[in-house]
Amino acid sequence: MKNKTPERETDWSLIDQPLKQRLKKNTITNIIFFISTFPLTFIITPMIIHRCGREIYGVWALVATMLIFLELIAGLQAPSVVSVMIPKYDPKKSPDDVNMIINTMFFYFIASASVLLALYFLFRNVLIGTFFKVSPGALNDTIFIVALSICSYFVYFLLTGFQYLLVVYNVTYITNTAHIVTAYIRTAAMIVALIKGYGIRGLVAAQMAALILEALVLAIYSKKAFPPLSIRFKYFSAEKLRQMAVLSGKFVSAKISTLLLWNADRLIIAFFINPAASGIYQIGASIAKYISSIPDMMGLTSLLPAAAELKSKNMAEKISLMFERVNKYIMFAAIFMVFGIIAFGKEFILLWLGPGFDDTYRVMAVLAVSYTFGVIGYPAMNILNGMEKIRGTVIISAVAGGATLVLGAILTKFYGMNGMLIASSVCVAASGAALYMLYVKLTGTGVNFIVLLAKPVLAAAAAWAAVHFIPSAMLPAKGWLLFFIKTGAYSLLYIAISLLILRHFDDYDLNIIRNIFPKNAGKQ
């Protein structure tokens, strides 16, 4: 008799890694992602503007904003819901339950995407006429950009459902790595499309093809994280869908408010003015928005589960200490960036885009200040949510989002882009301040913002002054080289003054930073 071939043992190597090791990889790749992809926007933006024109660039940027809202409408925060539901089940002992959740979400995605796609084709003329007020010569390109982007995005959207398994099981370093590779492939393909003369149509086709390819690769890789993954309609569960709908209602309102606060400004400008004005605003806002991304760059999405764990262990003092230190790290980076944007932004815009973009600098500088105040609310909101004190954060987010929509519409109608800039700045800054004050009210603790802000402000002011008062004639460079010399000197001086003179970080802070990276890195 022939011996039976032994069954292949299921490979759980990804999620069997120690959680600490996975989180370290996630943090490192997250930082690498932000740093390595940072220059790409600055490469592709001027190429689109100079080869396709400001109007078409505005259309392209506006469609990207619309896709953000489209994802919310189609998904109804199902990914966040799944991230709550799946951890309740042991993937090895209850694989069918995990499959039921993933399949239920996937088939729901198919249904919602189909409905929204049908609605788009029914009302596309209304959509184009409402938000895309372009010249007759740009109309055909606009219709093509909108149609291809939306249709392609729904394919991408369906595939992204699987990669949330990578999030659930804390192996997002795989997703981060894929994002880095795809970002360079996508940018290269877009540049080739422009150079070859395919224009905005070729650029959009290259962009969406790269996104779909990435989503497909991650969907396949999700099975390595959860080997029993199987896509079959038999796993669809009406009961799981009902549970998802209940949880979704708790997440959607807060998400809508957040999107309105941070993204409605470009839609409002396009509605009351035109896509070209929205594009000019978008360029400045996208640079300033790196300040609002500081917590994500630092991997501070872990604040919510960390607060939940500390609360369960009755460690309120640890929560307070965590809040103080996190704000210190955020302000160190935010003050550095806002001073840099104000001091060097005008010169950067002139070198980057050429003359005629004064509005872009104004938007960038004003929003940088308001985003710095707004980012103060990030630790407060996430820690309060982790402590299950959600009601206040939801109310503040809803009021801020609604105020952005209403105030922005009124001021833009009467004062144009400047009106929207005022509305957005006020709402973002007020939202951050309100979330911080709510935290103080509910916990009875806070931070000394005079001390917290004083050190980075003094360091930034001293670094800027040292660079600013050096006559350019004394430096043997011009153009971009001179710009990089000045910004490099500003950066080094800011860090040196903060660390060596003002002692902004203590030994505990420095050890935390050191421990993020492997001790034997580079010694292979």
LUMTORZA-970907 format. One record per residue (C-alpha): x, y, z; chain; residue number from 0. Coordinates in Angstrom, 1 decimal, m for minus. Example, Ala and Ser with C-alpha at 12.3 -4.5 7.8 and 13.67 -1.06 7.14 Angstrom:
<recs>
      X      Y      Z chain   n
   12.3   m4.5    7.8     A   0
   13.7   m1.1    7.1     A   1
</recs>
This chain:
<recs>
      X      Y      Z chain   n
    0.0    0.0    0.0     A   0
    1.1    3.5   m0.8     A   1
    1.6    5.9    2.1     A   2
   m0.8    8.8    2.1     A   3
    0.7   12.1    1.6     A   4
    0.5   14.0    4.9     A   5
   m1.8   17.0    4.8     A   6
    0.1   20.3    4.5     A   7
    0.1   22.1    7.8     A   8
   m1.5   25.6    7.8     A   9
    1.0   28.4    7.8     A  10
    0.1   31.0   10.4     A  11
    3.6   32.5   10.5     A  12
    2.4   36.1    9.9     A  13
    0.1   36.3   12.9     A  14
    2.1   34.0   15.1     A  15
    4.8   36.6   15.2     A  16
    4.9   38.3   18.7     A  17
    2.6   41.3   18.7     A  18
    5.5   43.6   19.8     A  19
    7.5   42.5   16.7     A  20
    4.6   43.2   14.4     A  21
    3.9   46.6   15.9     A  22
    7.6   47.6   15.5     A  23
    7.5   46.6   11.8     A  24
    4.3   48.5   11.4     A  25
    5.8   51.6   12.9     A  26
    9.0   51.5   10.9     A  27
    7.4   50.9    7.6     A  28
    4.8   53.6    8.3     A  29
    7.5   56.1    8.9     A  30
    9.4   54.9    5.8     A  31
    6.2   55.3    3.8     A  32
    5.7   58.9    4.7     A  33
    9.3   59.9    4.2     A  34
    9.9   57.9    1.0     A  35
    6.7   59.0   m0.8     A  36
    6.8   62.6    0.4     A  37
    8.7   63.9   m2.7     A  38
    6.4   62.2   m5.3     A  39
    3.6   64.8   m5.1     A  40
    6.1   67.5   m5.7     A  41
    7.3   65.8   m8.8     A  42
    4.0   65.1  m10.5     A  43
    2.0   68.2   m9.6     A  44
    4.0   70.8  m11.7     A  45
    4.1   68.3  m14.6     A  46
    0.3   68.1  m14.7     A  47
   m0.2   71.8  m14.3     A  48
    2.3   72.8  m17.0     A  49
    1.4   70.0  m19.5     A  50
   m2.4   69.9  m19.0     A  51
   m3.2   73.3  m17.6     A  52
   m4.6   74.6  m14.3     A  53
   m8.2   73.8  m15.2     A  54
   m7.6   70.1  m16.0     A  55
   m5.3   69.8  m12.9     A  56
   m8.2   71.2  m10.8     A  57
  m10.6   68.6  m12.3     A  58
   m8.2   65.8  m11.6     A  59
   m7.6   67.0   m8.0     A  60
  m11.4   67.5   m7.4     A  61
  m12.2   64.0   m8.6     A  62
   m9.7   62.6   m6.0     A  63
  m11.6   64.5   m3.3     A  64
  m14.9   63.1   m4.5     A  65
  m13.6   59.6   m4.4     A  66
  m12.9   60.0   m0.6     A  67
  m16.6   60.7   m0.1     A  68
  m17.6   58.0   m2.5     A  69
  m15.7   55.4   m0.4     A  70
  m17.6   56.5    2.7     A  71
  m20.9   56.3    1.0     A  72
  m20.2   52.9   m0.6     A  73
  m18.5   51.3    2.4     A  74
  m20.4   53.0    5.3     A  75
  m17.3   52.4    7.5     A  76
  m17.6   48.6    7.0     A  77
  m13.8   48.2    7.3     A  78
  m13.9   49.8   10.8     A  79
  m16.8   47.6   11.7     A  80
  m14.9   44.5   10.6     A  81
  m11.9   45.6   12.6     A  82
  m14.2   45.5   15.7     A  83
  m16.0   42.3   14.9     A  84
  m13.2   39.9   13.6     A  85
  m10.9   40.2   16.7     A  86
  m13.7   38.6   18.8     A  87
  m13.0   35.3   17.0     A  88
   m9.9   33.1   17.2     A  89
   m8.8   32.7   13.5     A  90
   m7.6   29.2   14.1     A  91
  m10.6   27.9   16.1     A  92
  m13.4   29.9   14.4     A  93
  m12.3   30.4   10.7     A  94
  m15.9   30.1    9.5     A  95
  m17.0   33.1   11.6     A  96
  m14.1   35.2   10.2     A  97
  m15.0   34.1    6.6     A  98
  m18.7   35.0    7.2     A  99
  m17.7   38.5    8.2     A 100
  m15.3   39.1    5.3     A 101
  m17.7   37.6    2.8     A 102
  m20.7   39.5    4.1     A 103
  m18.7   42.7    3.7     A 104
  m17.5   41.7    0.3     A 105
  m20.9   40.9   m1.1     A 106
  m22.3   44.1    0.5     A 107
  m19.6   46.0   m1.3     A 108
  m20.6   44.5   m4.6     A 109
  m24.2   45.5   m4.0     A 110
  m23.4   49.1   m2.9     A 111
  m20.9   49.6   m5.7     A 112
  m23.4   48.4   m8.3     A 113
  m26.1   50.8   m7.0     A 114
  m23.8   53.8   m6.9     A 115
  m22.4   53.0  m10.3     A 116
  m25.9   52.9  m11.7     A 117
  m26.7   56.2  m10.0     A 118
  m23.6   57.8  m11.5     A 119
  m24.6   56.9  m15.0     A 120
  m28.2   58.2  m14.3     A 121
  m27.1   61.5  m12.9     A 122
  m23.6   62.1  m14.4     A 123
  m24.8   65.2  m16.3     A 124
  m26.0   66.7  m13.1     A 125
  m22.7   65.9  m11.3     A 126
  m20.7   67.4  m14.2     A 127
  m22.8   70.5  m14.4     A 128
  m22.8   71.1  m10.6     A 129
  m19.1   70.7   m9.7     A 130
  m17.2   70.8  m13.0     A 131
  m17.8   74.3  m14.5     A 132
  m15.1   74.0  m17.2     A 133
  m14.5   75.7  m20.5     A 134
  m16.0   73.9  m23.6     A 135
  m12.6   72.8  m24.7     A 136
  m12.0   70.9  m21.4     A 137
  m15.4   69.3  m21.2     A 138
  m14.6   66.0  m23.0     A 139
  m11.5   65.5  m20.9     A 140
  m13.5   66.2  m17.8     A 141
  m16.2   63.7  m18.6     A 142
  m13.5   61.1  m19.4     A 143
  m11.6   61.7  m16.1     A 144
  m14.7   61.5  m14.0     A 145
  m16.0   58.3  m15.7     A 146
  m12.7   56.4  m15.8     A 147
  m11.9   57.4  m12.2     A 148
  m15.2   56.4  m10.7     A 149
  m15.5   53.1  m12.7     A 150
  m11.9   52.1  m11.9     A 151
  m12.3   53.1   m8.3     A 152
  m15.1   50.7   m7.7     A 153
  m13.0   47.8   m8.9     A 154
  m10.3   49.0   m6.5     A 155
  m12.9   49.4   m3.7     A 156
  m14.1   45.8   m4.0     A 157
  m10.6   44.4   m3.7     A 158
   m9.6   46.5   m0.7     A 159
  m12.1   44.7    1.5     A 160
   m9.8   41.7    1.9     A 161
   m6.7   43.7    2.9     A 162
   m8.5   44.7    6.1     A 163
   m7.5   41.3    7.4     A 164
   m3.9   42.6    7.4     A 165
   m5.1   45.5    9.6     A 166
   m7.1   43.3   11.9     A 167
   m4.1   41.0   12.5     A 168
   m1.7   43.9   12.9     A 169
    0.5   43.1    9.9     A 170
    0.1   46.5    8.2     A 171
    3.8   46.5    7.5     A 172
    2.8   44.4    4.4     A 173
    0.3   47.1    3.3     A 174
    2.8   49.9    4.0     A 175
    5.4   48.2    1.9     A 176
    3.0   47.7   m1.0     A 177
    1.9   51.3   m0.8     A 178
    5.6   52.4   m1.1     A 179
    6.3   50.2   m4.1     A 180
    3.0   51.2   m5.8     A 181
    3.5   54.9   m5.2     A 182
    6.7   54.8   m7.2     A 183
    5.3   52.6   m9.9     A 184
    2.2   54.8  m10.2     A 185
    4.2   58.0  m10.3     A 186
    6.6   56.6  m12.9     A 187
    3.7   55.4  m15.1     A 188
    1.9   58.8  m14.8     A 189
    5.1   60.6  m15.8     A 190
    5.6   58.3  m18.8     A 191
    2.0   59.0  m19.9     A 192
    2.6   62.7  m19.8     A 193
    6.0   62.6  m21.6     A 194
    4.6   60.3  m24.3     A 195
    1.8   62.8  m25.0     A 196
   m1.1   60.8  m23.7     A 197
   m2.2   63.7  m21.6     A 198
   m4.5   63.6  m18.6     A 199
   m6.4   60.6  m20.0     A 200
   m3.3   58.5  m20.1     A 201
   m2.3   59.7  m16.7     A 202
   m5.6   58.7  m15.1     A 203
   m5.5   55.3  m16.8     A 204
   m1.9   54.7  m15.4     A 205
   m2.9   55.9  m12.0     A 206
   m6.0   53.7  m11.6     A 207
   m4.3   50.6  m13.1     A 208
   m1.5   50.9  m10.5     A 209
   m4.0   51.2   m7.7     A 210
   m6.0   48.2   m8.9     A 211
   m2.8   46.1   m9.2     A 212
   m1.8   47.0   m5.7     A 213
   m5.2   46.1   m4.3     A 214
   m5.1   42.7   m6.2     A 215
   m1.7   41.9   m4.8     A 216
   m2.8   42.7   m1.2     A 217
   m6.0   40.7   m1.6     A 218
   m4.0   37.7   m2.6     A 219
   m1.5   38.3    0.3     A 220
   m4.4   38.5    2.8     A 221
   m4.8   34.8    2.4     A 222
   m1.3   34.4    3.9     A 223
   m2.4   36.3    7.0     A 224
   m5.6   34.3    7.2     A 225
   m5.0   31.0    5.3     A 226
   m8.6   29.7    5.5     A 227
   m9.9   32.7    3.6     A 228
  m12.5   31.6    1.1     A 229
  m14.8   33.7   m1.0     A 230
  m18.2   31.9   m1.4     A 231
  m21.7   33.2   m1.3     A 232
  m22.6   30.5    1.2     A 233
  m20.6   32.5    3.8     A 234
  m22.9   35.5    3.4     A 235
  m24.8   36.0    6.6     A 236
  m27.9   38.2    7.0     A 237
  m27.3   38.3   10.8     A 238
  m23.7   39.4   10.3     A 239
  m24.9   42.1    7.9     A 240
  m27.4   43.3   10.6     A 241
  m24.6   43.5   13.2     A 242
  m22.5   45.4   10.8     A 243
  m25.3   47.8   10.1     A 244
  m25.8   48.5   13.8     A 245
  m22.1   49.2   14.4     A 246
  m21.8   51.1   11.2     A 247
  m24.3   53.7   12.4     A 248
  m22.0   54.5   15.3     A 249
  m19.0   55.1   13.0     A 250
  m20.5   56.8   10.0     A 251
  m21.6   60.0   11.6     A 252
  m18.2   60.7   13.1     A 253
  m16.5   59.9    9.8     A 254
  m18.8   62.1    7.8     A 255
  m18.0   65.0   10.1     A 256
  m14.3   64.4    9.9     A 257
  m14.4   64.3    6.1     A 258
  m16.5   67.5    5.9     A 259
  m14.0   69.2    8.2     A 260
  m10.9   68.3    6.3     A 261
  m12.1   67.8    2.7     A 262
  m15.4   69.8    2.0     A 263
  m13.5   73.0    1.3     A 264
  m12.4   71.9   m2.2     A 265
  m15.9   70.8   m3.2     A 266
  m17.4   74.1   m2.0     A 267
  m14.9   76.1   m4.0     A 268
  m15.6   74.0   m7.1     A 269
  m19.4   74.5   m6.6     A 270
  m19.3   78.3   m6.1     A 271
  m16.2   79.1   m8.3     A 272
  m14.7   76.4  m10.6     A 273
  m12.3   73.4  m10.5     A 274
   m9.3   75.6  m11.4     A 275
   m9.7   77.6   m8.2     A 276
  m10.3   74.4   m6.3     A 277
   m7.0   73.1   m7.7     A 278
   m5.1   76.1   m6.6     A 279
   m6.5   75.8   m3.2     A 280
   m5.8   72.0   m3.2     A 281
   m2.1   72.5   m3.8     A 282
   m1.7   74.7   m0.8     A 283
   m4.0   72.7    1.4     A 284
   m2.3   69.4    0.5     A 285
    1.1   70.7    1.7     A 286
   m0.3   72.2    4.9     A 287
   m2.2   69.0    5.6     A 288
    1.1   67.1    6.2     A 289
    0.8   68.8    9.7     A 290
   m2.4   67.0   10.3     A 291
   m0.8   63.7    9.2     A 292
    1.9   64.0   11.9     A 293
    0.1   61.6   14.3     A 294
   m0.3   59.0   11.5     A 295
    3.4   59.4   10.6     A 296
    4.2   58.7   14.2     A 297
    2.0   55.6   14.3     A 298
   m0.3   57.2   17.0     A 299
   m3.4   55.3   15.8     A 300
   m2.4   53.0   18.7     A 301
   m3.5   55.6   21.2     A 302
   m7.1   54.3   21.1     A 303
   m6.4   50.7   22.0     A 304
   m3.7   51.8   24.4     A 305
   m6.1   54.0   26.3     A 306
   m8.7   51.2   26.4     A 307
   m6.2   48.8   27.9     A 308
   m4.9   51.3   30.5     A 309
   m8.5   52.1   31.4     A 310
   m9.3   48.4   31.9     A 311
   m6.3   48.3   34.3     A 312
   m7.4   51.4   36.2     A 313
   m4.1   53.2   35.2     A 314
   m5.5   56.8   34.9     A 315
   m2.1   58.3   35.7     A 316
   m0.5   56.4   32.8     A 317
   m3.1   57.8   30.5     A 318
   m2.3   61.3   31.7     A 319
    1.4   60.7   31.2     A 320
    0.8   59.3   27.7     A 321
   m1.3   62.3   26.8     A 322
    1.3   64.7   27.9     A 323
    4.2   63.0   26.1     A 324
    2.3   62.4   22.8     A 325
    1.4   66.1   22.7     A 326
    5.0   67.0   23.2     A 327
    6.1   64.8   20.2     A 328
    3.3   66.2   18.0     A 329
    4.1   69.9   18.8     A 330
    7.8   69.3   18.2     A 331
    7.1   68.3   14.7     A 332
    4.1   70.6   14.0     A 333
    5.9   73.8   15.1     A 334
    8.9   72.9   13.0     A 335
    6.7   72.4   10.0     A 336
    4.5   75.5   10.4     A 337
    7.6   77.8   10.8     A 338
    9.2   76.2    7.8     A 339
    6.1   76.6    5.6     A 340
    5.7   80.3    6.6     A 341
    9.4   81.1    6.3     A 342
   10.3   79.2    3.1     A 343
    6.9   78.5    1.5     A 344
    6.8   81.5   m0.9     A 345
   10.3   80.7   m2.2     A 346
    9.4   77.1   m2.6     A 347
    6.2   77.8   m4.6     A 348
    8.1   80.1   m6.9     A 349
   10.8   77.5   m7.6     A 350
    8.3   74.6   m7.8     A 351
    5.4   76.0   m9.8     A 352
    6.7   79.3  m11.1     A 353
    5.1   82.8  m10.8     A 354
    1.4   83.3  m10.5     A 355
    0.7   81.1   m7.5     A 356
    0.5   83.6   m4.7     A 357
   m2.9   82.3   m3.7     A 358
   m1.4   78.9   m3.2     A 359
    1.2   80.2   m0.7     A 360
   m1.5   82.2    1.2     A 361
   m3.7   79.0    1.5     A 362
   m0.7   77.0    2.6     A 363
    0.5   79.4    5.2     A 364
   m2.9   80.1    6.8     A 365
   m4.0   76.5    6.9     A 366
   m0.6   75.4    8.3     A 367
   m1.3   77.6   11.4     A 368
   m4.9   76.3   11.8     A 369
   m3.8   72.7   11.3     A 370
   m1.3   73.1   14.0     A 371
   m4.1   74.0   16.4     A 372
   m6.3   71.3   15.0     A 373
   m3.8   68.5   15.5     A 374
   m4.0   69.2   19.2     A 375
   m7.3   67.5   19.2     A 376
   m6.0   64.2   17.8     A 377
   m4.6   62.7   21.1     A 378
   m7.6   63.9   23.0     A 379
  m10.2   62.4   20.7     A 380
   m8.4   59.0   20.4     A 381
   m7.8   58.6   24.1     A 382
  m11.3   59.6   25.0     A 383
  m12.7   57.2   22.5     A 384
  m10.5   54.5   23.9     A 385
  m11.8   55.3   27.4     A 386
  m15.4   54.9   25.9     A 387
  m16.2   58.6   26.4     A 388
  m17.3   58.9   22.8     A 389
  m20.4   61.1   23.0     A 390
  m18.6   64.4   23.4     A 391
  m16.1   63.7   20.6     A 392
  m18.9   62.8   18.2     A 393
  m20.8   66.0   19.0     A 394
  m17.7   68.2   18.5     A 395
  m16.8   66.5   15.3     A 396
  m20.4   66.8   14.0     A 397
  m20.6   70.5   14.9     A 398
  m17.2   71.2   13.3     A 399
  m18.1   69.3   10.1     A 400
  m21.5   71.0    9.8     A 401
  m20.0   74.4   10.5     A 402
  m17.4   73.9    7.8     A 403
  m20.1   73.1    5.3     A 404
  m22.5   76.0    6.2     A 405
  m19.9   78.7    7.1     A 406
  m17.8   77.7    4.1     A 407
  m20.7   77.9    1.7     A 408
  m21.8   81.3    2.9     A 409
  m18.3   82.9    3.0     A 410
  m17.2   81.4   m0.3     A 411
  m20.3   82.7   m2.0     A 412
  m19.6   86.3   m0.9     A 413
  m15.7   86.3   m0.6     A 414
  m14.6   83.5   m2.9     A 415
  m11.5   81.4   m2.0     A 416
  m10.5   83.7    0.9     A 417
  m13.9   83.1    2.4     A 418
  m13.5   79.3    2.4     A 419
  m10.0   79.7    3.7     A 420
  m11.3   81.7    6.7     A 421
  m14.1   79.2    7.3     A 422
  m11.9   76.1    7.1     A 423
   m9.2   77.7    9.4     A 424
  m11.6   78.7   12.1     A 425
  m13.4   75.3   12.1     A 426
  m10.3   73.2   12.2     A 427
   m8.6   75.2   14.9     A 428
  m11.8   75.4   17.0     A 429
  m12.4   71.7   16.7     A 430
   m8.9   70.9   18.0     A 431
   m9.3   73.3   20.9     A 432
  m12.7   71.9   21.8     A 433
  m11.5   68.3   21.8     A 434
   m8.6   69.3   24.1     A 435
  m10.9   71.2   26.5     A 436
  m13.3   68.2   26.5     A 437
  m10.4   66.0   27.6     A 438
   m9.5   68.3   30.4     A 439
  m13.1   68.5   31.6     A 440
  m13.6   64.7   31.6     A 441
  m10.3   63.7   33.0     A 442
   m9.3   66.6   35.1     A 443
   m5.8   66.6   33.7     A 444
   m4.1   68.4   30.8     A 445
   m0.8   69.8   29.7     A 446
    1.1   73.0   30.3     A 447
    0.8   74.4   26.8     A 448
    2.9   77.4   27.6     A 449
    5.8   75.1   28.4     A 450
    4.9   72.6   25.7     A 451
    4.8   75.3   23.0     A 452
    7.5   77.6   24.3     A 453
   10.4   75.3   23.6     A 454
    9.6   74.4   20.0     A 455
    8.6   78.0   19.2     A 456
   11.8   79.4   20.6     A 457
   13.9   76.7   18.8     A 458
   12.0   77.4   15.5     A 459
   12.3   81.1   15.8     A 460
   16.0   81.0   16.6     A 461
   16.7   78.6   13.8     A 462
   14.7   80.7   11.3     A 463
   16.4   83.9   12.4     A 464
   19.9   82.4   12.1     A 465
   19.1   81.3    8.5     A 466
   17.1   84.4    7.5     A 467
   19.7   87.0    8.4     A 468
   22.5   85.3    6.5     A 469
   22.7   87.3    3.2     A 470
   22.1   85.1    0.2     A 471
   25.1   86.7   m1.5     A 472
   27.3   85.0    1.1     A 473
   26.1   81.5    0.0     A 474
   27.7   80.0   m3.1     A 475
   24.4   78.8   m4.6     A 476
   21.2   79.9   m6.2     A 477
   17.8   78.4   m7.0     A 478
   17.0   75.0   m5.6     A 479
   20.5   74.5   m4.2     A 480
   20.2   77.7   m2.2     A 481
   16.7   76.7   m1.0     A 482
   17.9   73.3    0.2     A 483
   20.9   74.8    2.0     A 484
   18.7   77.2    3.9     A 485
   16.0   74.6    4.8     A 486
   18.6   72.1    5.7     A 487
   20.4   74.6    8.0     A 488
   17.0   75.5    9.5     A 489
   16.2   71.8   10.2     A 490
   19.6   71.0   11.8     A 491
   19.5   74.1   13.9     A 492
   16.0   73.4   15.1     A 493
   16.9   69.9   16.2     A 494
   20.2   70.9   17.8     A 495
   18.6   73.8   19.8     A 496
   15.7   71.6   20.9     A 497
   17.9   68.7   22.0     A 498
   21.0   70.3   23.3     A 499
   20.0   73.7   24.6     A 500
   16.3   73.6   25.5     A 501
   16.2   69.9   26.4     A 502
   12.8   69.4   24.9     A 503
   13.1   65.6   25.3     A 504
   14.2   63.7   28.4     A 505
   16.0   60.4   28.6     A 506
   12.7   58.5   28.7     A 507
   11.6   60.1   25.4     A 508
   14.9   59.4   23.7     A 509
   14.7   55.7   24.8     A 510
   11.3   55.4   23.3     A 511
   12.5   56.7   20.0     A 512
   15.6   54.4   20.1     A 513
   13.5   51.3   20.9     A 514
   11.4   51.7   17.8     A 515
   14.2   50.4   15.7     A 516
   15.9   47.0   16.0     A 517
   19.1   47.1   18.0     A 518
   21.0   45.1   15.4     A 519
   19.8   47.0   12.3     A 520
   22.4   47.2    9.7     A 521
   24.6   44.5   11.3     A 522
   23.5   41.7    9.0     A 523
</recs>
